[in-house]
Amino acid sequence: MAVAFTKEESAETAAETLLPDRAISPHPNLVTEAGLKALELQVQEARLAYEAAGAIEDVNEKRRQQANPLRDLRYFVERVRTAQLVPNPTSTETVAFGSTVTFSRDDGRVQTYRIVGEDEADPKAGSISYVSPVARLLMGKAVGDVVTVGDQELEVVAIS
């Protein structure tokens, strides 16, 4: 009976430790300099978390604790490997990758976002991915240009 219990526990542990890989975007992995540094930091943090879990004596618990860091490590190593560093834009004439763009909406709201890579995008912190619908519409536009997103118009008011 103890053997059956051990096998069942091992099967459960194996299921907990064989996490599927994080999805990798099909888009080119464009990054800013800050985005590349952030990816490299994520690699270091995942490696440290994996190594820290390696100190756990119980084999099953060690596997459980290493599962997430190992998955993250695979993801971030791949993202660093495929990163395509894009230099900061040299012009503020048109919206480009790395630009900070301010636009006004029909409802009077004014929003400012920096257009960055997918892994570094954080709308709450003022950055959006270059593959987001808004960013794709704004790329190549100049101050005064208007784009339509859904049922709203956005007018570019500043580029930096």
C-alpha atoms as one frame of an Amber mdcrd trajectory, in Angstrom:
protein
   0.000   0.000   0.000   2.838   2.398   0.758   4.294   1.729  -2.699   1.001
   2.647  -4.371   0.832   5.842  -2.329   4.416   6.714  -3.296   3.713   6.165
  -6.992   0.590   8.326  -6.838   2.475  11.057  -5.006   5.287  10.859  -7.570
   2.801  11.190 -10.430   1.266  14.248  -8.794   4.694  15.736  -8.200   5.706
  15.083 -11.807   2.562  16.832 -13.049   3.357  19.826 -10.843   6.950  20.056
 -12.043   6.445  19.615 -15.784   5.081  23.050 -16.538   4.407  23.974 -20.168
   6.722  26.555 -21.673   5.609  30.167 -21.626   4.217  31.238 -24.975   6.689
  33.028 -27.235   5.272  35.722 -29.480   5.474  35.140 -33.236   6.470  38.804
 -33.721  10.102  39.928 -34.015  11.545  40.436 -30.533  12.326  44.138 -30.829
  13.718  45.677 -27.637  14.954  49.011 -26.398  18.246  49.172 -24.519  16.327
  49.258 -21.226  14.207  46.326 -22.384  17.262  44.210 -23.128  18.743  45.011
 -19.714  15.426  44.078 -18.082  15.404  40.725 -19.911  18.970  40.026 -18.809
  17.990  40.854 -15.213  15.034  38.461 -15.471  17.443  35.710 -16.580  19.616
  36.373 -13.517  16.616  36.417 -11.164  15.219  33.164 -12.583  18.632  31.512
 -12.326  19.004  32.625  -8.683  15.511  31.375  -7.810  16.257  28.027  -9.470
  19.557  27.694  -7.615  17.956  28.668  -4.301  15.327  25.962  -4.740  18.151
  23.517  -5.460  19.178  23.741  -1.814  15.915  22.121  -0.676  16.600  18.610
   0.588  13.247  16.971  -0.136  13.427  15.879  -3.780   9.723  16.371  -4.506
   9.610  19.789  -2.896  12.811  20.772  -4.711  11.210  19.858  -8.053   8.057
  21.797  -7.190  10.034  24.882  -6.169  12.308  24.723  -9.233   9.488  24.329
 -11.773   8.508  27.994 -12.156  12.055  29.405 -12.143  13.134  26.791 -14.687
  10.241  27.667 -16.984  11.009  31.387 -16.591  14.693  30.765 -17.219  13.952
  28.961 -20.502  11.644  31.795 -21.573  13.958  34.688 -20.708  17.073  33.012
 -22.137  15.195  32.592 -25.429  13.981  36.217 -25.339  17.533  37.485 -24.778
  18.826  35.185 -27.533  16.271  36.490 -30.056  16.323  40.136 -28.941  16.801
  42.677 -31.706  18.103  45.876 -30.145  16.539  48.931 -31.760  18.391  52.208
 -31.160  16.448  55.171 -29.839  14.787  57.156 -32.608  16.910  59.999 -33.939
  13.924  62.089 -35.018  10.732  63.269 -33.385   9.071  63.991 -36.728   7.168
  60.697 -36.806   6.238  58.030 -34.290   8.726  55.133 -34.271   9.740  52.240
 -32.048  11.103  53.805 -28.860   9.187  57.077 -29.326   7.062  58.576 -26.621
   3.814  59.739 -28.177   1.090  61.879 -26.674  -2.359  61.743 -28.220  -5.782
  63.132 -27.430  -8.983  61.137 -27.600 -12.453  62.246 -28.698 -13.588  62.246
 -25.065 -10.907  64.807 -24.144  -8.493  62.415 -22.440  -4.833  62.956 -23.242
  -2.550  59.933 -22.943   1.186  59.473 -23.289   2.887  56.156 -24.012   6.329
  55.006 -25.028   6.305  52.368 -27.764   8.509  49.458 -26.694   9.019  45.699
 -27.030   6.440  43.172 -25.914   8.232  42.061 -22.744   8.802  45.593 -21.486
   5.315  46.939 -22.232   3.392  48.070 -19.164   0.464  50.382 -19.978   0.011
  51.328 -16.310   3.628  52.549 -16.298   3.256  54.424 -19.597   4.552  51.963
 -22.194   2.779  49.898 -24.836   3.966  47.128 -27.105   4.786  47.999 -30.685
   2.394  45.232 -31.777  -0.571  46.654 -29.860  -3.374  47.986 -32.069  -2.864
  51.591 -30.931   0.915  51.506 -31.448   0.580  49.914 -34.889  -1.795  52.692
 -35.960   0.427  55.449 -34.545   3.713  54.235 -36.068   4.819  56.561 -38.859
   2.331  59.288 -37.918   3.285  62.920 -37.269   1.936  65.590 -34.918  -1.563
  66.526 -36.083  -2.276  63.159 -37.716  -5.482  61.410 -36.708  -6.059  57.652
 -36.513  -9.233  55.717 -35.790  -9.296  53.023 -33.113 -12.663  51.316 -32.919
 -15.154  54.159 -32.713 -12.655  56.725 -31.381 -10.272  59.080 -33.107  -6.839
  59.728 -31.669  -4.880  62.825 -32.640  -1.112  62.869 -32.225  -0.248  65.976
 -30.202   3.425  65.389 -29.345   6.310  63.035 -30.120   9.498  62.798 -28.090
